[in-house]
Amino acid sequence: TPKGSCLESVKIAIDTGYRHIDGAFVYYNEHEVGQAIREKIAEGRISREDIFYCGKLWNTCHPPELVRPTLEKTLKTLQLDYVDLYIIELPMAFKPGDAIYPKDENGKIIYHETDLCATWEAMEACKDAGLAKSIGVSNFNRRQLEMILNKPGLKYKPVSNQVECHPYFTQPKLLEFCRQHDIVIVGYSPLGTSRDETWVNVSSPPLLKDPVLNAIGKKYNKTAAQVALRFSIQRGVVVIPKSFNPQRIRENFQIFDFSLTEKEMKDIEALNKNVRYVELLM
């Protein structure tokens, strides 16, 4: 993000009423997020306990001995004493080192053999040390979740699994599996994504142009985006819409003054294409 835009956006979001902030080391803006939170606390607008901050363990930091130092680095950047949630960003690991995306001479990512259960035990130790209130995962499928859930001596199970989830990619099987295990699904790209071909699969049309979402929106005097967010929330999926536009930041929050009918929920569920926008090709 351009310098300062994240700081301003987070302050606007907090003033609007947002309390869950989804961050990551790899977004390169945690210093601005931390500053925004601290400024709002200093203003007396919120207390630290009001904010739910999620940080992420990047792919180059899976070896157990790197987990705590990586989280401590995040806390130093944020200038906070703890995160509310710390999650393993992806189930696959990259070669540890200073390069965020380590590549060989042919430009291919260098992977690293990882033991997710050992990484998880290091995450549990961070929770025990009070550096993270809760721990979870991201982009895990059922098999990867089961590896942790069935781990001998499991101390804490993942509280959440952050995955792509929206009306074109509804994740019904994963949602059901996570429900059975009391794991909350946090849906990223709940409005679809930008149309940046370098990292987005643009074979699916833009979600917010969908006629069904727009027709339902018209009925409630809401936008297609508000309908898409409301749909996820009614299914029990936590949403983390991203915006740097003050008007849209406020608009995305205005979804608690209407509900979708059972038929509308089914009509939106029927839009599922089982196609990801974010293919994570690396």
N, C-alpha and C positions, 0 to 999 in steps of 0.2 A: 504494500500500500504506500502511496506517496506520503512523505514525512508529515505527521500531524493529523492525517485524515482519520486514522484509526482512533487516536486520542479523542478527537471531536465526536466521532460516531458513537464510541462507547459512552461518553458523557451524555449525549442525546438519548441513547438507549436507556441508561439508568434513570434519567429524568422522566422518560416515557413510562417506566415501570418494569423494564426487563431486569431480571436478577440472575439468570443463568447465562454465563459467558463461556463460550467454547473457544479455547485457545490452543496453541501448539508452538513448540520451539521452532518448528519448520515454517511458521508463518512470518517469522522475523519481526513481529510487532508486539511481543509480550511486554517490552519496556513501556510502550504507550498504553497498553491495557492496564498494566499495574499503576501507571501514573493517573489514569482516569479514575480508577477505583479509589486510589488514595486521595485524590482531589475531592471526590464526592463525599468521602468519609470526613475529610477536614471541614467541608461545608456543612456537615451535620445532616446531609440528605439521606445517608444510609449508614449502617454500621457494617463492619467486616462480615458479621454473621448473616447479614441479609443477602450477601453475594454468594452465588454457587459457581465457583470457577473450575473449569475442567482443563487440565494440562495433558500433554501426550508424550509418551516415550517413543523417540524416533527409531527408525529401522537400524541405524548404526550403533545403537546402544543396548542391544539385547543381552550381551553377556552379563550374567548376574552381578559381577563386580562393578559394572558401569551404571546400573539402574539408579542407585541412591545418589551418586555424584551428579548424574544427569538431572534428577529431580531437584537437587540442591541448587544446581546452576539456574534452573527455571525459577525457583523461589527467589534467588538473588536478583534475577532480571526483573521479576514482578515486584520485588521488595515486599513480599508477603511471607508470613510464617508457615503457611500451609496452603495446599490446594484442596478443594472439596472433593474432587475426583481426579484420579490419575489413571490414564488408560494406555494400553499397548496399542499404538496407532495401526500397525499392520502385523499379521501373523508371520510374515517372512522377514528375514534379517538381511541387511547389507553389511559389507565388510566394515568393521569398526575403524575409526580414524577421524581425521578432520574433515574429509570430504563428505558432504551431505549425500551426494549421489556418486559414490565411488565407481569409476568406469575403467575398463581396460583400454588397451591401445586401439581397439576397434569401436570404442564408444559404447560397449555393452556394460550394463550394471554388473558389478562384482558382488555376488551374494555371499552369505556367511551361514554355515550350518548352525542351526539354533535349536535349543531345547526349551520349548515354550514353558514347560513345567518349572524349569530352573529359573527362567525369567520371572515367572509368576511368583515363585517363592521370594524373590528379591522385592517384588512389588508388595507382597504381604508384609515384609520387614519394614517397608516405608510406611505402611499403615500403622504398624505397631509403634514406630518411632514418632508418630503424630505428624508426619510430613504430608500425609494425604488422609483425608477423612474416609474416603472410599476408593476402591480400585475396580477397574473394569477393562474392557477390551474394545477394539474397533475393527471392522472389516473381517470378523471371524465368521466362519461357517459352522454348521452344526458339529461336524467332526472335530474341528479345532476347539470348540467350546467343550465338547465331551472329554477331550484330552485333559482339560483343566478340572472339569467337574468330577472326573473319575480318578483324579490324581491321589495316590495314597498320602494320607496326612494333610489333606487340603484344610487350610485354616480359614480362609475367606473365599467365597465364590465370587465371580465377577458380578457386580451389581447392574452393569449395563453393557450393551453391545452397540456401538455406534456404526451404522451402516447406511448406505443410500436407500432412501425410502420415500416414495411419493406416488401419486395416482397411476403413473405409468410403470412403476416398479414397486408393487405393494408388499412383496416379501411374505406372503401368507404362511408358508411352511416354517420359515425361521421365526416369524412372530409367534406362531403357536408353540414352537419348541421353547422359545425364551419365556413365554408366559408360564409354561409348565414348571419352569425352574426359577421363577421370580426374577428373571433378568429383564430389565427395562430396555426396550429398543429406543435408541436416540436416532432419529432420521436426519441425515444430512442431505443437502440438495432437495429440501422438501418442496421447492418451487421449480424443480428442474435445475438447469445450470445455464451459465453463459454459453455462447455458441463458439467457444474458442477451440478450433479444430486441433490445436496442439495437444490438448488433453481431454477433449469432450467427443464422445461418439455422437455425431450430428445426424445419424440416420433416423433417429426419432424426431418428430416435429417438436417445436417449442411447446412445453407443457401449458404455459399460460395462454396459448392461443386456442386451447381445446374448446370446441363448441359446447360440450356438456358443462364444463366448469363455468363458462361464461354465461350460459343460460340460467344455471342455478344462481350465479352471482346476481344476475339481473333481478331475480325474484326477491332477493334479500337486500338489494341495493349494496352489494359487496363486489369486490373485484374477484377475478379468477384466482388470484394469489391467496386472498382471504379464504376462499372456499377450499382450496387445496390444503391450507394449514389447518382449517377447522376439521376437515376430513381426517387428517392424521391424528389430531388431538382426540377426536371422538373414538378412534380405534385404540387409544392408549399409547400412541407413539409420541415421544417427546420430539419437538421440532426445533431446529436451530437455523432459521432463515438468515442469510447473510445480506446485509445492505449497508451502503455508505451514503445513501440518499435519505436526508432527514424525514422527508414526507413518507417515504416507503417504510422507514424504520417505525414510524408511528402507525402507519396503515397495517403493517404486519402484526401489530399488537392488538388491533381492534377486531378480535375474533371471539370474544367472550360474551357478546351480546346477541348471538343467534345460534341455533343448532340446526343441523341437517336431519331430515326425516330418514327413516329406515330405508325407504325407496331411493332417496337421493344417495345415501351411503352405498347402496347396492349398485346404483347406476355408475357411481364414481369407481367403485371396485372393479366394475366390468371394463374399465379403460386400461387395466393392467396389460402391458405388452411383454413383461418379463425381459426387458432390455435395459441395460444400465446406460446412463449418460457418462458416468465416471468409470471408465474401464480399468483404471490403474494398470496401464500397460507395462509399467516398470516392474 
